[in-house]
Amino acid sequence: MALTMDKRGTLFTLKDDRWSKIKNSILTRIILFAFMIIIIGGFTRYYLSFQTIHTNLFKVLSIHLEALADEGAQDVIHNLDVRKRFLTKLASLLPPSLLEDPKALKKWLIEREELNPVFSGALFVLNKEGTLIAGNGTEMIEAEKAYAEDGFFKQAMTQAFVIGTPIVSTISTVPVLPLSVPIKDDLGNIRAVLVGMTNFDTPGFFDRVLNGHIGQTGGFLLVDAKKQIFVAASQKELILKPTPKRGANLLHDKAISGFRGSGITINAHGIEELSAVASVPDTDWFVVSRIQTKEAFAMEENIKTTLIRAHAASLIIVPSILFAFLFFFFRPLRTSASLADKMSLGEVPLKPLPIKRMDELGYLTAAFNRLMAMLLESQKELKEIAHYDYLTKLPNRFLMVDRLAQALARCARNDTRLALLFMDLDGFKAINDSLGHNAGDEALIEVAKRFSSLIRASDTLARIGGDEFVILLSDLDGDLSCATSAASLVVSKCTEALKEPFILKGNRRYLGVSIGVAIGNKESLLDDLMVEADTKMYKTKNRTIPHINAIPSSVNIPLR
């Protein structure tokens, strides 16, 4: 039965009409209203959000590409800086008398290069006419005045350090980068030129640019803006090739003129790309990270399809759920809403929603409460993942750095010392190459177990990447000799721990370890300690000669 009123406000009874009940039902009106909201909201959200999604996706991708380009530029400048410092130091230490004795000069160069072999092609000295005096390596030409017309030689006669134009070696047929510095006497007069050649296939040299890839279609370029050539590239066929003619790639033209940033452009082959440009400091070079927009914005098409499907599904699912929810569970919902409202106003403490009975609303409420618990647990797990190595379950670099900072703070507070041991496994690559990465993983896990058993509970053993481990010995005695002795003891234990062979896939294998130790106190800086330990580790590793059945372990401990 339905009630209504006339114009004078008098109530009267209508015939009991089922259709009228459905038509005038609050549930029906809510369902129809929800249906209308879904349709209007869906279309509005689709058209208004699409541009926002595109803009935000472009920003995110641009930031990512710019970071990759900057990382590539930093890798390039690091490679150049290492070689610059080595050449400059070598030129300042070279005795002038050796310029008159080629045999002694060659021996002197070989001895120095063995300490820091950064020039895989050649290391040699030219006289002021561009003729080879002496040197070591394969990329040398002994003809008279063979280098007289080369730019890196001419410029070295007037500049302190010269980055030459890369060339394709006539000997090894691979690209070679020449670097040069002048050799001066005590009066500042140039006596000769020291030249270092690095082959592009040298491991780790321009690694990000030469071997880095972005997705399936992206990569890196290293461009000389002055000479307008590709110095290096992920696409090897582009190396030392001229850059596109002006007008073929507008973003490239802007980069040549000094633009640094990101944008969408059409490359010389007519393919649309998203590219980012970053300068290589103190050079005319810049690094480009790029990826085809078709691949970069593939997510955008997926989002569009997902939005359409989601709106279509919501037209059926949401009204149906809403109807059932209101019709059968209106009272428990109101109770839950009231309680939630009070919690939002701070009238009652936060707590899980109560379950009156295990019906649909009860299941939904229980699922919500479980989901909340799962999310809290997931947050806890994500925090652990962010701070621990997934393979060995050891602290990673981030957690190690945090603990190092805390240990330095305690050094300052308690006038104690700490020891930082950087360790690099010797012979690990051979295991990976011969037995596979699974065997390598087993070896790393076993190394972690052995090292973990050697240190105190208050110390930290971390894996910072690859086959590199770090041990942090904190709260050591304030006396330097005592702290050094403690570090030496741990070094000896680590060395002894690796003498036991590793049984991997039925094969007996040995590992050694190169260790660099830095002793810190209240005046030490975190970055300086890490650099010191890392540097000493690599110096130690460069002196280590691996054998067939045994890998020697060596250590570099500071005496200060």
C-alpha positions as MATLAB code, in Angstrom:
seq = 'MALTMDKRGTLFTLKDDRWSKIKNSILTRIILFAFMIIIIGGFTRYYLSFQTIHTNLFKVLSIHLEALADEGAQDVIHNLDVRKRFLTKLASLLPPSLLEDPKALKKWLIEREELNPVFSGALFVLNKEGTLIAGNGTEMIEAEKAYAEDGFFKQAMTQAFVIGTPIVSTISTVPVLPLSVPIKDDLGNIRAVLVGMTNFDTPGFFDRVLNGHIGQTGGFLLVDAKKQIFVAASQKELILKPTPKRGANLLHDKAISGFRGSGITINAHGIEELSAVASVPDTDWFVVSRIQTKEAFAMEENIKTTLIRAHAASLIIVPSILFAFLFFFFRPLRTSASLADKMSLGEVPLKPLPIKRMDELGYLTAAFNRLMAMLLESQKELKEIAHYDYLTKLPNRFLMVDRLAQALARCARNDTRLALLFMDLDGFKAINDSLGHNAGDEALIEVAKRFSSLIRASDTLARIGGDEFVILLSDLDGDLSCATSAASLVVSKCTEALKEPFILKGNRRYLGVSIGVAIGNKESLLDDLMVEADTKMYKTKNRTIPHINAIPSSVNIPLR';
ca = [
       0.000    0.000    0.000;
       1.279    3.467   -0.861;
       0.430    6.842    0.705;
       0.305   10.212   -1.004;
      -1.308   13.606   -0.439;
      -3.365   16.057   -2.481;
      -2.670   19.724   -3.106;
      -4.190   20.650    0.272;
      -1.797   18.305    2.069;
      -4.355   15.624    2.919;
      -2.962   12.070    3.087;
      -4.841    9.407    1.162;
      -4.258    5.765    0.378;
      -3.366    4.399   -3.018;
      -3.905    0.901   -4.294;
      -1.125   -1.500   -3.367;
       0.924   -1.481   -6.593;
       4.157   -3.571   -6.763;
       5.516   -1.479   -9.592;
       4.919    1.689   -7.620;
       6.752    0.207   -4.656;
       9.776   -0.567   -6.768;
       9.595    2.786   -8.539;
       9.321    4.810   -5.325;
      11.743    2.704   -3.304;
      14.717    4.480   -1.748;
      16.868    1.540   -2.807;
      15.765    1.944   -6.431;
      16.485    5.650   -6.376;
      19.896    5.086   -4.817;
      20.725    2.407   -7.374;
      19.614    4.617  -10.283;
      21.515    7.559   -8.836;
      24.626    5.414   -8.396;
      24.224    4.129  -11.957;
      24.033    7.694  -13.271;
      27.031    8.776  -11.179;
      29.074    5.866  -12.488;
      28.290    6.743  -16.110;
      28.894   10.485  -15.743;
      31.899   10.011  -13.501;
      33.380    7.392  -15.782;
      33.244    9.555  -18.896;
      34.376   12.646  -17.014;
      37.240   10.824  -15.327;
      38.312    9.214  -18.584;
      38.539   12.419  -20.604;
      39.860   14.637  -17.819;
      42.346   12.175  -16.399;
      43.816   11.015  -19.700;
      45.723   14.251  -20.234;
      46.863   14.221  -16.614;
      48.055   10.638  -16.951;
      49.964   11.500  -20.116;
      51.556   14.582  -18.542;
      52.511   12.818  -15.333;
      53.817    9.777  -17.180;
      55.919   12.064  -19.363;
      57.321   13.760  -16.253;
      58.132   10.463  -14.560;
      59.778    9.035  -17.667;
      61.691   12.278  -18.240;
      62.996   12.283  -14.679;
      64.023    8.653  -15.059;
      65.783    9.242  -18.376;
      67.511   12.365  -17.061;
      68.749   10.366  -14.084;
      70.043    7.655  -16.418;
      71.747   10.241  -18.632;
      73.332   11.885  -15.605;
      74.466    8.491  -14.349;
      76.029    7.800  -17.729;
      77.764   11.200  -17.683;
      79.111   10.518  -14.187;
      80.446    7.158  -15.372;
      82.206    8.843  -18.291;
      83.756   11.596  -16.159;
      84.835    9.014  -13.594;
      86.660    7.011  -16.253;
      88.298   10.164  -17.606;
      89.186   11.502  -14.161;
      90.874    8.258  -13.081;
      93.066    8.334  -16.162;
      93.700   12.072  -15.930;
      94.945   11.818  -12.356;
      97.144    8.852  -13.242;
      98.710   10.602  -16.265;
      99.209   13.889  -14.407;
     100.825   12.170  -11.438;
     103.023   10.075  -13.705;
     104.159   13.130  -15.674;
     105.082   14.983  -12.477;
     107.089   12.022  -11.136;
     108.930   11.127  -14.358;
     112.662   11.868  -13.940;
     113.847   14.112  -16.832;
     116.980   12.003  -17.226;
     114.887    9.040  -18.403;
     113.931   10.959  -21.544;
     117.488   10.329  -22.739;
     117.387    6.611  -21.871;
     114.509    4.851  -23.744;
     115.154    1.444  -22.180;
     115.100    2.791  -18.644;
     112.064    4.923  -19.488;
     110.151    1.907  -20.807;
     110.979   -0.070  -17.679;
     109.882    2.842  -15.508;
     106.568    3.142  -17.360;
     105.883   -0.597  -17.130;
     106.514   -0.614  -13.386;
     104.119    2.298  -12.804;
     101.454    0.916  -15.086;
     101.440   -2.415  -13.262;
     100.358   -0.555  -10.130;
      97.343    0.968  -11.897;
      96.676   -0.615  -15.311;
      94.102    1.841  -16.636;
      95.462    2.170  -20.187;
      94.725   -1.089  -21.972;
      95.964    0.142  -25.349;
      99.311    1.739  -24.629;
     101.248    4.106  -22.374;
     104.126    5.928  -24.063;
     106.186    9.122  -24.235;
     106.678   11.312  -27.332;
     109.384   13.884  -27.864;
     108.580   17.418  -28.965;
     108.657   16.354  -32.625;
     105.971   13.713  -32.100;
     108.347   10.754  -32.303;
     108.025    7.807  -29.921;
     110.722    7.727  -27.217;
     109.557    4.669  -25.279;
     106.388    3.020  -24.081;
     104.438   -0.131  -23.413;
     101.378   -1.553  -25.168;
     100.061   -2.525  -28.564;
      98.661    0.810  -29.755;
     101.981    2.507  -30.582;
     103.528    3.644  -33.859;
     107.321    3.816  -33.907;
     107.789    5.752  -37.131;
     109.547    9.113  -36.919;
     107.160   11.992  -36.179;
     104.281    9.510  -36.357;
     102.166   11.623  -34.003;
     103.292   15.081  -35.055;
      99.962   15.944  -36.711;
      97.673   14.306  -34.147;
      95.454   16.695  -32.236;
      96.132   15.161  -28.830;
      99.866   15.734  -29.366;
      99.582   19.301  -30.660;
      97.179   20.365  -27.935;
      99.325   18.785  -25.220;
     102.082   21.234  -26.153;
      99.827   24.075  -24.968;
      97.377   22.486  -22.513;
      97.702   20.684  -19.201;
      95.481   17.725  -20.123;
      94.020   16.728  -23.478;
      91.181   14.371  -24.345;
      91.916   13.336  -27.881;
      89.446   12.414  -30.586;
      88.727    8.661  -30.502;
      90.102    6.742  -33.457;
      89.771    3.225  -34.817;
      93.026    1.416  -34.162;
      94.812    0.154  -37.244;
      96.312   -2.570  -35.063;
      93.400   -3.955  -33.025;
      90.606   -2.460  -35.243;
      88.702   -1.335  -32.134;
      88.021    2.275  -31.139;
      90.744    3.811  -28.977;
      90.609    6.962  -26.819;
      93.915    8.882  -26.554;
      94.647   11.069  -23.508;
      97.781   13.163  -23.121;
      99.608   15.503  -20.736;
     102.820   17.496  -21.194;
     105.986   16.549  -19.324;
     107.701   19.677  -18.032;
     111.072   20.363  -16.453;
     111.654   22.351  -13.260;
     111.459   25.632  -15.202;
     108.082   24.762  -16.691;
     109.395   24.047  -20.175;
     107.726   21.202  -22.063;
     110.201   18.388  -22.621;
     107.895   15.650  -23.922;
     104.301   14.403  -24.004;
     102.923   11.456  -22.025;
     100.130    9.599  -23.867;
      97.710    6.930  -22.660;
      95.509    4.869  -25.004;
      92.400    3.031  -23.789;
      90.588    0.472  -25.943;
      86.806    0.785  -25.939;
      86.465   -2.946  -25.249;
      88.250   -2.539  -21.905;
      86.001   -3.953  -19.130;
      84.321   -1.136  -17.204;
      85.386    1.611  -19.620;
      82.390    3.837  -20.491;
      80.378    0.814  -19.367;
      77.039    2.582  -18.917;
      77.116    4.160  -22.390;
      78.608    1.241  -24.301;
      76.715   -1.603  -22.632;
      73.635    0.024  -21.096;
      70.174   -0.559  -22.535;
      66.812    1.010  -21.705;
      63.954   -1.389  -22.307;
      63.883   -3.106  -25.684;
      64.411   -0.080  -27.931;
      66.406    2.373  -25.818;
      70.053    3.004  -25.124;
      72.741    5.629  -24.658;
      74.808    7.974  -26.823;
      77.993    9.861  -25.968;
      78.293   12.846  -28.311;
      81.144   15.283  -28.939;
      79.288   18.553  -29.512;
      82.352   20.309  -30.912;
      83.444   17.652  -33.404;
      79.840   16.423  -33.874;
      80.573   12.713  -33.722;
      79.235    9.852  -31.644;
      82.104    9.088  -29.268;
      80.368    5.993  -27.883;
      76.941    4.372  -28.120;
      74.950    1.330  -27.077;
      74.445    0.731  -30.815;
      78.028   -0.149  -31.693;
      77.535    0.759  -35.354;
      77.169    4.440  -34.393;
      80.558    4.701  -32.653;
      82.764    7.396  -34.265;
      80.092    8.108  -36.869;
      79.071   11.746  -37.558;
      75.961   13.058  -35.855;
      72.798   13.767  -37.919;
      72.790   16.827  -40.127;
      71.163   19.918  -38.730;
      67.384   19.700  -39.004;
      67.223   15.899  -38.984;
      66.725   15.745  -35.203;
      65.550   18.961  -33.520;
      66.329   17.886  -29.962;
      69.816   16.862  -31.042;
      70.294   20.296  -32.635;
      69.263   21.933  -29.341;
      71.655   19.682  -27.416;
      74.531   20.668  -29.717;
      73.663   24.298  -28.928;
      73.741   23.690  -25.171;
      70.261   22.433  -24.219;
      70.209   20.045  -21.273;
      67.015   18.307  -20.240;
      64.485   16.007  -21.881;
      61.919   16.031  -24.643;
      60.217   14.126  -27.440;
      61.817   14.246  -30.866;
      61.873   12.516  -34.241;
      65.265   10.937  -34.882;
      67.085   10.835  -38.196;
      65.335    7.564  -39.090;
      61.859    9.037  -38.592;
      61.201    7.268  -35.277;
      59.701    9.220  -32.382;
      61.833    9.033  -29.249;
      61.817   10.333  -25.692;
      65.343   11.536  -24.953;
      67.250   13.175  -22.103;
      70.555   15.044  -22.320;
      73.207   15.478  -19.600;
      76.592   17.195  -19.858;
      79.924   15.536  -19.163;
      81.680   18.164  -16.996;
      84.884   19.811  -18.254;
      84.419   18.425  -21.782;
      82.511   19.207  -24.975;
      80.683   15.901  -24.583;
      77.147   15.108  -23.513;
      75.286   11.859  -22.820;
      71.879   11.060  -24.327;
      69.540    8.446  -22.857;
      66.686    7.597  -25.214;
      63.809    5.204  -25.785;
      61.130    4.972  -28.456;
      57.891    6.606  -27.320;
      55.916    3.595  -28.516;
      57.583    1.530  -25.820;
      57.865    4.326  -23.249;
      54.163    5.172  -23.322;
      52.873    1.608  -23.708;
      51.595    1.897  -20.155;
      49.364    4.772  -21.244;
      47.446    2.547  -23.674;
      47.121   -0.111  -20.999;
      45.698    2.477  -18.604;
      43.157    3.623  -21.197;
      42.008    0.057  -21.831;
      41.862   -0.658  -18.115;
      39.784    2.461  -17.467;
      37.231    1.499  -20.122;
      36.955   -2.047  -18.834;
      36.737   -0.872  -15.238;
      33.915    1.550  -16.047;
      32.019   -1.100  -17.999;
      32.370   -3.583  -15.153;
      31.371   -1.014  -12.558;
      28.048   -0.412  -14.362;
      27.038   -3.960  -13.463;
      28.967   -4.743  -10.319;
      28.534   -1.575   -8.292;
      24.724   -1.203   -8.560;
      24.221   -4.907   -7.875;
      26.473   -4.898   -4.831;
      24.993   -1.636   -3.625;
      21.426   -2.981   -3.889;
      22.229   -6.191   -2.007;
      24.270   -4.308    0.531;
      21.516   -1.771    1.334;
      18.660   -4.248    1.236;
      20.127   -6.987    3.424;
      22.715   -5.250    5.553;
      21.521   -1.693    6.056;
      21.436   -1.862    9.830;
      24.924   -3.395   10.405;
      26.307   -0.950    7.874;
      24.779    1.965    9.727;
      26.276    0.666   12.946;
      29.698    0.316   11.355;
      29.391    3.746    9.724;
      28.446    5.291   13.043;
      31.406    3.672   14.766;
      33.730    4.710   11.957;
      32.399    8.255   12.169;
      33.103    8.369   15.897;
      36.612    7.042   15.342;
      37.247    9.675   12.666;
      36.089   12.360   15.116;
      38.315   10.978   17.854;
      35.408   10.068   20.118;
      36.514    6.427   20.351;
      39.954    4.868   19.840;
      40.871    3.247   16.509;
      40.124   -0.468   16.432;
      38.909   -3.159   13.984;
      35.290   -2.885   12.957;
      33.054   -5.263   14.923;
      31.461   -8.268   13.231;
      27.858   -8.658   14.342;
      27.241  -11.846   12.393;
      29.108  -13.780    9.729;
      26.947  -12.768    6.790;
      28.066  -10.804    3.720;
      28.773   -7.664    5.729;
      30.523   -9.750    8.358;
      32.763  -11.345    5.738;
      33.444   -7.950    4.204;
      34.315   -6.467    7.574;
      36.525   -9.443    8.447;
      38.237   -9.219    5.054;
      38.793   -5.508    5.602;
      40.320   -6.168    8.996;
      42.541   -8.915    7.536;
      43.561   -6.679    4.671;
      44.530   -3.972    7.136;
      46.653   -6.482    9.045;
      48.193   -7.760    5.792;
      49.029   -4.241    4.670;
      50.733   -3.527    7.992;
      52.675   -6.769    7.646;
      53.538   -5.939    4.025;
      54.883   -2.573    5.107;
      57.070   -4.348    7.627;
      58.308   -6.811    4.965;
      58.989   -4.015    2.464;
      61.072   -2.252    5.088;
      63.127   -5.429    5.531;
      63.524   -5.851    1.756;
      64.784   -2.288    1.476;
      67.529   -2.937    4.033;
      68.575   -6.559    3.455;
      70.166   -8.460    0.586;
      67.644  -10.855   -0.964;
      70.183  -13.661   -1.529;
      72.287  -13.798    1.647;
      69.780  -12.084    3.960;
      72.627   -9.838    5.082;
      72.261   -6.073    5.528;
      72.661   -4.230    2.235;
      74.618   -1.047    1.492;
      71.884    1.272    2.787;
      71.610   -0.436    6.175;
      75.393   -0.767    6.419;
      75.851    2.965    5.804;
      73.232    3.715    8.465;
      74.995    1.492   10.999;
      78.346    3.025   10.078;
      76.909    6.462   10.785;
      75.645    5.241   14.165;
      79.007    3.660   14.954;
      80.803    6.932   14.141;
      78.396    8.750   16.452;
      79.297    6.339   19.262;
      82.990    6.880   18.504;
      82.487   10.594   19.018;
      80.448   10.034   22.173;
      82.610    7.336   23.812;
      86.046    8.132   22.298;
      86.253    4.651   20.768;
      87.329    3.421   17.353;
      85.860    1.299   14.615;
      87.207   -0.764   11.744;
      85.672   -0.947    8.276;
      86.673   -3.978    6.183;
      85.877   -3.922    2.454;
      86.221   -7.430    1.027;
      86.183   -8.601   -2.590;
      86.209  -12.325   -3.366;
      89.047  -13.606   -5.555;
      88.124  -16.363   -7.979;
      84.373  -15.826   -7.817;
      84.042  -14.910  -11.510;
      85.638  -18.226  -12.461;
      82.930  -20.078  -10.528;
      80.187  -18.111  -12.285;
      81.771  -18.688  -15.689;
      82.426  -22.404  -15.245;
      79.567  -23.593  -13.036;
      76.868  -21.005  -13.648;
      75.203  -18.292  -11.602;
      73.312  -20.764   -9.406;
      76.604  -22.150   -8.180;
      77.829  -18.586   -7.703;
      74.781  -17.845   -5.561;
      75.465  -20.950   -3.455;
      79.042  -19.793   -2.973;
      77.931  -16.323   -1.857;
      75.484  -17.811    0.659;
      78.192  -20.083    2.054;
      80.660  -17.167    2.290;
      78.035  -15.171    4.180;
      77.548  -18.052    6.639;
      81.269  -18.430    7.225;
      81.865  -14.725    7.753;
      78.787  -14.378    9.985;
      80.185  -16.947   12.407;
      83.387  -14.916   12.855;
      82.059  -11.616   14.153;
      80.357  -10.384   17.296;
      76.626   -9.858   17.552;
      77.267   -6.114   17.786;
      79.231   -6.065   14.532;
      77.760   -5.848   11.039;
      78.372   -8.085    8.018;
      76.858   -6.656    4.842;
      76.785   -7.570    1.169;
      77.039   -4.404   -0.911;
      76.814   -5.961   -4.345;
      78.200   -8.772   -6.479;
      80.995  -10.538   -4.618;
      81.746   -7.600   -2.309;
      81.181   -7.804    1.439;
      81.739   -5.331    4.252;
      82.412   -5.984    7.937;
      81.897   -3.139   10.406;
      83.665   -3.664   13.734;
      82.240   -1.059   16.087;
      83.011    0.055   19.650;
      86.684   -0.944   19.452;
      89.279    0.225   21.967;
      90.293    3.855   21.582;
      93.944    2.866   21.243;
      94.950    2.624   17.557;
      97.172   -0.428   18.031;
      94.414   -2.315   19.847;
      91.857   -1.425   17.187;
      94.286   -2.431   14.434;
      94.982   -5.743   16.186;
      91.260   -6.447   16.452;
      90.806   -5.718   12.764;
      93.817   -7.893   11.879;
      92.350  -10.756   13.901;
      89.072  -10.587   11.977;
      91.005  -10.366    8.700;
      92.915  -13.522    9.624;
      89.675  -15.306   10.532;
      88.088  -14.335    7.230;
      91.134  -15.557    5.333;
      91.160  -18.843    7.234;
      87.410  -19.278    6.735;
      87.876  -19.377    2.967;
      90.653  -21.962    2.992;
      88.047  -24.695    3.333;
      86.992  -25.659   -0.207;
      83.487  -24.978   -1.525;
      81.602  -27.998   -2.882;
      79.478  -26.662   -5.730;
      77.564  -29.024   -8.015;
      79.946  -31.806   -7.032;
      83.008  -29.684   -7.814;
      85.658  -28.563   -5.343;
      86.374  -24.848   -5.699;
      88.445  -22.366   -3.726;
      87.897  -18.698   -3.092;
      90.209  -16.035   -1.757;
      89.516  -12.564   -0.543;
      91.142   -9.156   -0.987;
      90.557   -6.933    2.022;
      90.984   -3.207    2.539;
      90.774   -1.936    6.108;
      90.083    1.579    7.342;
      90.334    2.428   11.049;
      88.003    5.215   12.135;
      87.698    7.408   15.189;
      85.618   10.346   16.351;
      87.211   12.618   13.740;
      86.567   10.300   10.799;
      84.052   11.054    8.070;
      81.748    8.347    6.739;
      82.491    8.884    3.043;
      86.234    9.128    3.657;
      86.259    5.808    5.532;
      84.362    4.031    2.765;
      86.589    5.463    0.047;
      89.722    4.556    2.024;
      88.642    0.959    2.638;
      87.428    0.536   -0.956;
      90.626    1.994   -2.418;
      92.847   -0.220   -0.282;
      90.792   -3.248   -1.206;
      91.265   -2.637   -4.930;
      94.967   -1.915   -4.453;
      95.237   -5.246   -2.658;
      93.223   -7.007   -5.363;
      95.479   -5.617   -8.102;
      98.449   -7.227   -6.330;
      96.682  -10.589   -5.957;
      97.625  -13.304   -8.515;
      95.026  -16.121   -8.662;
      96.227  -19.736   -9.042;
      94.475  -22.788  -10.419;
      93.726  -24.711   -7.223;
      94.041  -22.003   -4.604;
      93.234  -18.313   -4.497;
      95.506  -16.318   -2.160;
      93.918  -13.872    0.250;
      95.543  -10.535    0.905;
      94.849   -7.477    2.995;
      95.746   -3.833    3.208;
      95.558   -2.474    6.778;
      96.343    1.160    7.525;
      99.185    1.865    9.955;
      98.407    5.241   11.423;
];
